């Protein structure tokens, strides 16, 4: 039997697949595109194959979808060239394209809710304060790991890694990237913590 949410979820997967193909064909630099969208390419099959055995809340699927779009769009143009970033920079009087910071904000926002859902459903943590602490710690660990990957790419590719790094000459780019991931995690927990609990309760009641 087809569930009420399987159709929009399937539509979301199809849309991301089409967007991946389109962005790859129109990418500014293919290798940079591949590195930027690799998390989406890895995550999509996992989400599809675990849908029946371990379905996530609709909230989490929606956030993952949004994060995937941000990654794909950044991969197609490279983060320093995304048109939306130039528009934001003009509005705010900025010298640098800030789309990279949107990406890192989402790098904290989405993983925070993913980690929160897994920890709660697995009963791995006792106490809300400890849950918040561990979730934020996981986000910072993911962000730091990504920065290490960027560092490795810079060592291996030399100047060819400039598009992937997207530093735009800013010497504190690594630290600011992690800071924006931290902000994203805090915002996600503050804005959606209680609503996420309701979504988890609703998902749990459907299984009973």
N, C-alpha and C positions, 0 to 999 in steps of 0.2 A: 504494500500500500504506500502511495506517495504521501509524504508528510507535508504539512502546510508550508514549511520553510525549505523543503528540498528544491523546489522550483527556483526561488530567488538565489539560493546557494549555487545551483547548477548554472544559472545565468551569470553569476559573478565569476565562476571559474572560466566559462566560455569567454566572457569579456576580457579577463586577464590574459587568457591564451591569445586572443586576437591582438590585444595591445602589445604583448610580448613580441609577436611576429612583426607587427607594424613598426615597433620601436627598433627592433633589430635591423630591419630593412632600411630604416631611415636614420640609423645611428650616426652620430658625428664621428665616432671612432669605435670600431667593432669590439676590440679587446677591452676597452674601458667599459663599454655597454655590457659585455659578458660578465665582467667582474662585479659591476654594480647590481645586475639583476640576478646573479647567481643564487642569492637567498630565496628569491621568488621561485626560481626553477626547482630548487630543492624542496621548498615548503609545499608547493601546490600538490605534488603527488602524495606527500605524507598526509596532508589534510583530506585528500580524496579517499585514500585507502583506510584511514582511521575514522571516517565519518560514521560508520555503523557501530564500530566497536567502542569508540571513545569520542562521541560528538561533543563539540564545544558549544558554548552559549552563543546565541545570535549576536550579542554584543561583541564577543571576541572575534567572531567571523567578520563582522563589519569593520572592526579596527584593523584586522589583518589585511582585509581588502584595501582599505585606505592606505596603509603602509606600503603595500605592494605597488599601488599606483604611484606613490611618491618615489619609490625606488626605480620603477620603470621609466618614469618621466625624467628623472635625473640621469639615468643611464643613457637615454636616447640623446639628450643634448650635451651631456656632462654637466655636473652640478654648477659649474661656473658660467654656463651659457643658457640655463633655463630661462625662457622669456618671462615667466612669472616672477622670477627672482629679480630681473632687471626692473620690472614694474614696481615691485616692493621697494627696491633700492631707491628708485626715483621718488616714490611717495615719502619715504623716510629720510631722504637726503643722505644716503649711504654711498660709500665709495666702492664697496664690494657687493657682489651678488650673494644674497643671504640664503639662497635656496638650500645650500649645504647645511645650514643650521636647522632648516625645516626637516631635512632628512634625519639629522641627529636627534632632534626633538622626538620624532616618531620612533627613532631607535630606542628611546627610553619609554615612550608612551605605550607602544604595542607590547614589547617584552614584559613590561610591568604587569599588565593584565593577563598575559599568557602565564607568567610565573605565578601570579596570584591564584589563577584558576587551578593550575596543576597542584599547587601546595594545599589549597583548601580541599579539593576533591580527594586528594590522597591522604588527608589528615596528617600531613608531615610536620605541621607547626602548631603549637599550642599558644594561644594568646594573640590578639590583634596587633599589639605593639611589636611583638617579635615577628609577626607576619610582615608588617610594613618594613621593618629593618632588613629582613632577609630578601624581600622583593627588591628593595632599592639596591642592596648589595649585589644581587644577581644582575641587575641592569648595569651597574657600574662595571662589573666583571665582563659583561658582554661588550660594553663600549670600549673598555681597555683592550680587550682581545681584538676588536676590530681595528683599533689604532695600531696594534702590533702587526696585524696583517698588512695595513697600509705601509708601515715601516719596512716590512719584508718586501713588499712590492716595489718600494722606492729603491731598495738595495739591489734587487734583481733587474729592474727595468731601467734604472737611471732616470734620465730626463723623460723617458716614455711614460713614467708614472705620474707626471704632473697633472694630467687630466683626471686620473683616478683619485689623486690626493685632494685636488680642488682647494689647495691652501690659498691661492691668489696672493701669495707673497706675505701672508700674515704669520708671524713667527709663533704666535700662541694658538694656532689653529687646533692642534691636538688637544690642548687643555680646554679650549672653548667648546670643542666637539663633545667632550665628556661632560662638560657642565650642562650643555643643552640636553643631553641624554638624561642627566639627573633631573633637570627641570621637567622634562617630559614624563618621567616616572612619578614625580611628586604630583603633577597636575592630574595624571591619570587616576592615581589613588584618591586624591582629594575630590575630584569631580564625579568619579564613577564607582567609588568603593561601595557605597550603599546600594546603588542600582545594580552593581555586579552581584551583590549578595542576593538580591531578588531574582536576578536571572538564573543564578545557580540553584536557588530554591525551586524555581519553575522547571528547570531542566531535571532536577532530582525527582520532582513529583510526577513527571511524565514517565520515568522509568519504573515507578512503583505499580 
